[in-house]
């Protein structure tokens, strides 16, 4: 990934936080037919391995798990929003007009080594953890025990676990850091007014850090 230094985010806590807040990752791998990409919700275990471990499951009918071998290198891409940035939002544009449009975004690329986990106990535990994480916001959280045991067993037989030990994390938070703080503020205010909260709020935080 092309990564100018002013857009680089290297703080592991910030990168882990993005993954937790935006857990739908794009798993990129190489199979018999060439490159393959699968969108999967991941569970991050930051305490496992030097840089954390990602866990997900795929349908047993998905060939990705049978084409991968333990130890194969894969890439998982996480994205935390994106937004078009109009030069009209920069106060400095009104003074010298030396501004052009751009697109801002925050992404984390997690490189790692895969391990296929085709065993019922592991998959059951993973699904239980994913369920607890994402049902926590519900007034009455769904539990695996809410479903008939034979039905849950059948569903678990239809999926296979994937575990990825992260070997390298690369973060790119493109938030107009190459602009003046007032221009970052101007674009942030415009985004927030349009309801584009993810990038608008991130740019607002960026401007606050710039201003000290």
C-alpha positions as CSV (number, residue, x, y, z in Angstrom):
1,X,0.0,0.0,0.0
2,X,1.3,3.4,-0.9
3,X,1.8,5.2,2.4
4,X,3.1,8.8,2.7
5,X,4.5,9.3,6.1
6,X,2.0,12.0,7.1
7,X,-0.9,9.5,6.6
8,X,0.8,6.7,8.5
9,X,-0.7,5.4,11.8
10,X,1.6,3.1,13.6
11,X,0.1,3.0,17.1
12,X,-0.9,-0.6,17.7
13,X,-3.7,0.4,20.1
14,X,-5.2,2.7,17.4
15,X,-5.0,0.0,14.8
16,X,-6.5,-2.6,17.1
17,X,-9.3,-0.1,18.0
18,X,-10.2,0.4,14.4
19,X,-10.4,-3.4,13.9
20,X,-12.7,-3.8,16.9
21,X,-14.9,-0.9,15.9
22,X,-15.1,-2.0,12.2
23,X,-14.7,-5.8,12.3
24,X,-15.9,-6.6,8.8
25,X,-12.6,-7.4,7.1
26,X,-11.7,-8.3,3.5
27,X,-9.7,-11.5,3.6
28,X,-7.4,-11.6,0.5
29,X,-5.8,-14.9,-0.3
30,X,-4.4,-16.8,-3.3
31,X,-6.1,-20.0,-4.4
32,X,-6.2,-22.4,-7.3
33,X,-8.0,-19.8,-9.5
34,X,-5.7,-16.9,-8.4
35,X,-6.5,-14.1,-6.0
36,X,-9.6,-14.5,-3.9
37,X,-11.4,-12.0,-1.6
38,X,-14.0,-12.8,1.1
39,X,-15.8,-10.3,3.4
40,X,-15.9,-11.7,7.0
41,X,-16.6,-10.4,10.5
42,X,-13.4,-10.9,12.6
43,X,-12.8,-11.3,16.3
44,X,-9.6,-9.7,17.4
45,X,-7.6,-11.2,20.3
46,X,-4.8,-8.7,20.9
47,X,-3.2,-10.8,23.6
48,X,-2.6,-13.8,21.3
49,X,0.7,-13.5,19.4
50,X,3.1,-10.6,19.1
51,X,0.6,-8.3,17.3
52,X,-2.7,-10.1,17.9
53,X,-4.7,-12.8,16.3
54,X,-7.8,-12.5,14.0
55,X,-10.5,-15.2,14.0
56,X,-13.4,-15.8,11.7
57,X,-15.5,-18.5,10.1
58,X,-16.5,-19.3,6.6
59,X,-19.1,-21.5,5.0
60,X,-17.9,-25.1,4.5
61,X,-19.0,-24.7,0.9
62,X,-16.6,-21.8,0.5
63,X,-13.5,-23.2,-1.2
64,X,-11.2,-20.6,0.5
65,X,-10.6,-22.8,3.5
66,X,-9.7,-26.0,1.6
67,X,-7.4,-24.1,-0.8
68,X,-5.4,-22.5,2.0
69,X,-2.7,-24.4,3.9
70,X,-1.6,-23.7,7.4
71,X,1.1,-21.1,7.3
72,X,0.0,-19.5,4.1
73,X,0.3,-15.7,4.1
74,X,-2.9,-13.7,3.8
75,X,-4.0,-10.1,4.0
76,X,-7.1,-8.7,5.8
77,X,-8.2,-5.2,5.0
78,X,-10.3,-3.2,7.5
79,X,-11.9,0.1,6.5
80,X,-13.4,2.7,8.9
81,X,-15.4,4.9,6.6
82,X,-14.5,7.1,3.6
83,X,-15.6,10.4,2.3
84,X,-15.2,12.7,-0.7
85,X,-13.6,16.1,0.2
86,X,-14.5,19.1,-1.8
87,X,-12.0,22.0,-2.0
88,X,-14.9,24.3,-1.4
89,X,-14.8,23.3,2.2
90,X,-11.2,24.6,2.8
91,X,-11.1,28.3,4.0
92,X,-7.8,28.7,2.3
93,X,-9.4,28.0,-1.1
94,X,-11.2,31.2,-0.9
95,X,-7.9,33.0,-0.6
96,X,-5.7,31.5,-3.3
97,X,-7.7,28.7,-5.0
98,X,-4.8,26.3,-4.9
99,X,-6.8,23.3,-3.7
100,X,-8.2,20.2,-5.5
101,X,-10.7,17.5,-4.5
102,X,-9.6,14.4,-2.7
103,X,-10.9,11.3,-0.9
104,X,-10.3,10.6,2.8
105,X,-10.4,7.3,4.6
106,X,-9.0,5.1,7.4
107,X,-7.8,1.6,6.7
108,X,-5.7,-1.1,8.4
109,X,-4.0,-3.8,6.5
110,X,-3.3,-6.9,8.7
111,X,-0.8,-9.3,7.2
112,X,-0.6,-12.7,8.8
113,X,-0.2,-16.5,8.7
114,X,-3.4,-18.6,8.5
115,X,-4.4,-21.7,10.4
116,X,-7.5,-23.6,9.4
117,X,-9.6,-24.7,12.4
118,X,-12.0,-27.5,11.2
119,X,-13.1,-28.7,14.6
120,X,-16.4,-28.3,16.3
121,X,-15.2,-27.3,19.7
122,X,-13.1,-24.4,18.3
123,X,-15.9,-23.2,16.0
124,X,-18.5,-23.4,18.8
125,X,-16.3,-21.2,21.0
126,X,-15.6,-18.7,18.2
127,X,-19.3,-18.3,17.4
128,X,-20.1,-17.9,21.1
129,X,-17.5,-15.1,21.4
130,X,-18.7,-13.3,18.2
131,X,-22.2,-13.6,19.4
132,X,-21.4,-12.1,22.9
133,X,-19.5,-9.2,21.2
134,X,-22.2,-8.2,18.7
135,X,-25.3,-9.0,20.8
136,X,-24.0,-6.8,23.7
137,X,-25.8,-3.8,22.2
138,X,-29.2,-5.5,22.2
139,X,-31.7,-5.0,24.9
140,X,-32.3,-8.7,25.0
141,X,-29.1,-10.4,23.7
142,X,-29.5,-13.5,21.6
143,X,-27.6,-16.5,23.0
144,X,-26.7,-19.8,21.3
145,X,-28.8,-21.6,23.8
146,X,-31.9,-19.8,22.5
147,X,-31.9,-22.1,19.5
148,X,-32.7,-25.8,19.6
149,X,-29.5,-27.8,20.3
150,X,-29.9,-29.9,17.2
151,X,-30.3,-26.9,15.0
152,X,-27.3,-25.1,16.4
153,X,-25.2,-28.3,16.0
154,X,-26.3,-28.5,12.3
155,X,-25.4,-24.8,11.7
156,X,-21.9,-25.3,13.3
157,X,-21.3,-28.3,11.0
158,X,-21.7,-26.0,8.0
159,X,-18.8,-23.6,8.9
160,X,-15.1,-23.8,9.3
161,X,-12.9,-21.6,11.5
162,X,-10.0,-19.5,10.3
163,X,-7.3,-18.2,12.6
164,X,-4.7,-15.6,11.5
165,X,-1.7,-14.7,13.6
166,X,-0.9,-11.1,12.7
167,X,2.7,-10.6,11.5
168,X,2.5,-7.0,10.4
169,X,-0.1,-4.2,10.9
170,X,-0.1,-1.2,8.5
171,X,-2.4,1.7,9.1
172,X,-3.3,4.6,6.7
173,X,-5.4,7.3,8.2
174,X,-5.8,9.8,5.3
175,X,-7.5,12.8,7.0
176,X,-6.0,15.8,5.2
177,X,-3.0,15.9,7.5
178,X,-1.1,17.7,4.7
179,X,-3.4,20.7,5.0
180,X,-3.6,23.5,7.5
181,X,-5.6,22.9,10.7
182,X,-8.3,25.4,9.6
183,X,-8.8,23.5,6.4
184,X,-9.1,20.2,8.2
185,X,-11.7,21.9,10.5
186,X,-13.6,23.3,7.5
187,X,-13.8,19.9,5.8
188,X,-14.7,18.2,9.1
189,X,-17.6,20.6,9.7
190,X,-18.9,20.0,6.2
191,X,-18.8,16.3,6.6
192,X,-20.5,16.3,10.0
193,X,-23.2,18.6,8.7
194,X,-23.9,16.0,5.9
195,X,-24.1,13.2,8.5
196,X,-20.8,11.6,7.5
197,X,-19.8,11.0,11.1
198,X,-16.9,8.4,10.7
199,X,-14.5,10.6,8.7
200,X,-15.9,13.9,9.9
201,X,-15.2,13.1,13.6
202,X,-11.8,11.6,12.8
203,X,-10.8,14.8,11.0
204,X,-12.1,16.9,13.8
205,X,-9.8,14.9,16.2
206,X,-7.0,15.3,13.8
207,X,-7.4,19.1,13.7
208,X,-7.5,19.2,17.5
209,X,-4.2,17.3,17.8
210,X,-2.7,19.7,15.2
211,X,-3.8,22.7,17.2
212,X,-2.3,21.2,20.4
